[in-house]
Amino acid sequence: MKKEFKTLNEQIEILKGKGLIINDPEYAKLVLFRENYFFLNGYRHLFMRSSVDRRYINGATFEELYSLFLFDRTFRNIIFKNILIIENNIKSIISYQLSLKYGYREKEYLTPKNFTTNKEKTKQVADILKKMKRQINVNAPQHSATMHYVNNYGYIPLWVLVKVLSFGIVGELYSILKKEDQLAISEIYQLDVDVLANYLTILSNYRNLCAHEDIVFSNKTQRKIEDNKFHKILNIPIMDDEYIYGKDDLFALIIIMKQMLVKEEFSNMMEEIRHNLENLKMNLHSIKLDKVLDKMGFPDNYYELKNIEVRK
């Protein structure tokens, strides 16, 4: 079916026709003009009667819909700034490990022999090194730090190069390291090698969601995280032999961040999350906050995660 342009007045009528209460049409038009009907409409699902009956539940208001939109924006910003902390940390740790062992010039640390000898990953190693070299050629001239090293020393140390590497490429880089190098890095976080590799992929995906202002609170990941002590201590319910929360949802990301941020950083993040949820709760009337928490994969006792000790 062809989608045609709709004026603000027509957009208001569409929402009203689906049962959404518009208390202040002029305010609603201003919001739709500034925020975009399509983006705002992405938050409608929790207020729908069902996936079949796509009308709004009784009492649902435009203000509630916008509150959920704003909640997700704030949540996205909280998550994003903390993922950036983890990104910087892992870049620093990887660059230190490789520079210490293999040298700090490109011709030293980008040598194929420094990486896994697994024949199944031969092509992957070549592809990732090619990506890194492309990043040097494309991005290095745009950054003062990389330009400084090129102009003054003729090379870019890895601890500087990581600044222009995407989180995704850094995660891929970790996946092709020699086992002993992966282990040296994963032990810093007290994580298994494969678990950290999985975490980096999930973190990179969420980073991209946040950077492009996509819906975050209800996002489901393609990868699941391993069962761990946090699921057990929080007594998360099990269905069909699997925990119903904290596996491929937003709470899974929070569990990852619990293990990769330092204690104070994680505590501050949890305080911000709780405050954001409390603000949303005050603005919801037609649905309960529990419905939002369920969509996020957050158990009712999610906040207890803050005080669980990470280290064994």
C-alpha positions, -999 to +999 in steps of 0.1 A: +000+000+000+014+034-010+023+057+019+015+094+012+026+125+030+003+136+058+000+171+073+002+176+110-036+180+112-040+147+093-015+130+116-035+141+146-067+128+131-050+094+124-040+091+160-074+101+173-090+077+148-070+049+165-083+058+199-054+079+212-066+108+234-052+141+223-057+166+252-039+195+235-038+193+197-015+223+193+010+207+217+008+174+199+013+191+165+044+208+179+058+175+191+051+157+159+067+185+139+099+184+161+101+147+166+086+131+135+054+110+135+073+079+122+098+079+151+071+086+177+048+060+163+075+034+170+066+035+207+029+027+202+030-010+207+028-010+245-004+011+242-021-011+216-050-034+224-033-063+207-011-071+177-043-077+158-065-049+171-041-019+164-063+006+183-050+022+214-062+009+248-088+029+267-073+060+283-041+060+264-029+096+258-005+114+235+014+126+265+020+090+276+032+080+242+056+110+242+068+102+277+078+067+266+096+083+237+115+107+260+122+079+285+139+059+258+159+089+246+172+095+281+179+057+286+197+056+253+220+085+264+227+068+297+236+035+280+256+053+253+279+072+275+287+041+296+293+020+265+318+046+254+336+042+287+338+004+280+349+010+244+377+033+255+388+008+282+389-022+259+408-002+232+433+009+258+438-027+271+441-043+237+465-017+223+487-020+255+488-058+252+497-058+215+521-029+217+539-045+246+543-078+229+547-069+192+558-033+189+542+000+183+547+006+146+521-005+120+545-028+103+551-045+136+517-048+152+498-054+119+519-084+109+497-115+103+520-138+123+509-119+154+474-133+152+457-167+154+471-195+133+437-212+131+434-220+094+397-215+095+403-178+104+430-171+078+407-151+056+392-134+086+426-123+098+435-109+063+401-091+061+404-074+095+439-063+090+428-049+056+400-030+074+424-016+099+448-004+072+419+012+054+409+030+086+445+044+087+443+056+051+408+071+054+405+084+090+440+091+101+443+123+081+412+137+098+425+134+134+451+157+149+467+129+171+472+105+141+484+133+119+509+144+145+525+109+146+525+105+108+540+140+103+566+138+131+574+101+134+562+085+102+540+059+119+509+056+141+512+037+174+483+013+181+473+032+212+466+062+189+452+042+160+424+027+182+410+062+184+399+060+148+389+023+149+352+015+153+341-006+183+330-032+158+365-035+143+381-036+178+357-065+187+367-083+155+404-076+163+400-094+196+384-124+179+415-130+158+442-126+185+463-155+196+447-174+225+473-163+250+466-126+241+428-131+243+433-147+277+455-119+290+428-094+281+398-115+292+414-122+326+414-085+334+376-087+334+376-121+349+357-134+319+361-164+297+377-157+263+345-166+243+322-148+267+342-115+263+341-120+225+303-123+226+300-093+250+320-071+226+297-079+197+266-071+217+281-039+231+290-028+195+255-035+183+240-014+211+265+013+205+253+016+169+217+016+180+224+044+204+244+064+179+217+063+153+189+070+179+170+038+173+146+023+198+167+008+226+144-001+255+126-030+236+156-041+215+163-078+213+198-090+204+207-117+179+231-132+204+223-144+239+246-141+269+257-171+289+238-180+321+257-165+350+255-160+387+235-127+383+205-146+368+207-170+397+211-145+426+183-123+412+161-154+410+150-147+375+121-170+365+128-198+341+106-209+312+113-238+289+147-243+307+158-207+300+158-175+320+130-152+308+150-120+314+186-110+309+195-132+279+189-113+247+173-081+260+183-048+274+188-063+309+214-087+293+233-056+282+231-042+318+245-075+331+274-072+306+281-037+318+280-048+354+310-069+346+329-044+325+325-011+343+342-003+376+319-004+406+314+033+409+306+037+372+280+010+373+265+023+405+261+058+390+245+043+359+220+023+379+210+054+399+204+072+366+184+042+353+162+041+384+156+078+383+146+076+347+122+048+354+106+066+383+100+097+361+083+075+335+062+058+362+047+092+371+037+099+335+020+066+328-017+062+335-032+037+310-005+011+315+017+002+345+055+005+346+057-033+349+047-036+313+076-014+303+100-034+325+089-066+310+095-053+275+130-042+286+137-077+302+141-060+336+130-082+366+111-063+394+143-065+415+166-052+388+181-026+411+196-053+433+221-060+406+238-028+417+250-044+450+259-079+438+296-084+440+312-091+406+344-108+416+344-143+430 
